[in-house]
Amino acid sequence: MISVIIATKDRDEALRKISLPSLFGQDTSDFEVILWDASDTEKSRIVASDFSHRFEAKGIDLRYFRARRVGIASQRNDAVRVARGEIVFFIDDDSEVSPEGMLALEKCFRDFPECVGAGLVVVEISDEKRAGSCFMEKLKGRLYKALGYRKTRKVHPSGSHKGMTAPPGPAQWLSGCSMAFRREIFDSIQFNEKLETFGGYAMAEDVEFSHRVFISSDSPLLIPSEGDIRHHGVLESRGMVDERTIAMFFYNKYLVMQVASVRAPIWGKVAFAWNIAKRFVSMAFRNGFDVTKKGSALAFQQIIDDNKQDRRKGQ
């Protein structure tokens, strides 16, 4: 059985119109839904209550929980503890799972017993230029396979990562709107809650976690050719770009680099510094020098504090 976890906050309309209807329309009922809600109102609880009877009629449990802690990493860590399935599947509240999506994941884990993590093809439908991209991604995936070439979602030693809409095949990281793992993974690996230091959105928490899973396993993460996730990109709750948002960008990138550069620590740090310098300039032009300077100062002070704490622990 699969446990589908949706960590949400103040996005009841996305739940009502996107994620829950898509789960209700699955070609299988062998899964449960866990809604872990940190909302400031009761609207999401009411949505869960409205859907629970419909899910129950199909033999699907929809369980609602009020989050004790706010933040995508901590909410997911807490929600995993109540999951009953052998597979834990994380989606966003604005993720639309194709009808065959759940069966595709089941088949992937069944056919590849060495696989510890998998995610469906992600289609960013909020970008109009990607209209029909799901079909094209699958077509490209089959072409790459026929030619013996594998495009993957990669994480470079610097922590930079590319390939959100990578076609089916192996991957080094999975998107937070579509990532599934075997339950036993969470006995030893949890989401890094340091990524919430400058905000509960915790940018790159999916890359940091799934890449640690990739590094710790002997096989790549997989993206099956069947099924897809249509990510609607509902962003209103992420707020304006301010100094804490910029601090989160720089600090969280640093945490991803720490994971990605394990096999090439010197090169990783050099490349990270170069990439951050370039991003500082571009962000200063886009958001203003003053706010970018303040945000980066917050981030680097946190990095210094982390290193001091690590040295004290090592003594």
Secondary structure, 3 states (H helix, E strand, C coil): CEEEEEEECCCHHHHHHHHHHHHHCCCCCCEEEEEEECCCCCHHHHHHHHHHHHHHHCCCEEEEEECCCCCHHHHHHHHHCCCCCCEEEEECCCEEECCCHHHHHHHHHHHCCCCCEECCEEEECCCHHHCCHHHHHHHHHHHHHHCCCCCCCEECCCCCEECCCCCCEEECCCCCCEEEEEHHHHHCCCCCHHHHCCCCCCCCHHHHHHHHHHHHCCCCEEECCCCEEEECCCCHHHCCCCHHHHHHHHHHHHHHHHHHCCCCHHHHHHHHHHHHHHHHHHHHHHHCHHHHHHHHHHHHHHHHHHHHHHHHHHC
